[in-house]
Amino acid sequence: MSTTELAWFKSSYSGTQGDSCVEVAVTQQAFYVRDSKDVGLPHFAVRREGWDLFVQYAAEV
């Protein structure tokens, strides 16, 4: 599956004025993250295990 076929959604923590926004797409293998202001920029992918650790850490901070 190419990243253009992914279902991207904006983070609920992103600003409402269109600044500082990220979008995430989820597959069985990974979470994909990109800048919503310029979707042509490179994105990055995180395996599900890594995403779970990130969310766990963010919840503690």
Summary of the structure (lengths in Angstrom):
residues: 61
radius of gyration: 12.1
end to end distance: 33.9
largest distance: 33.9
contacts: 125
relative contact order: 0.18
helix: 26%
strand: 28%
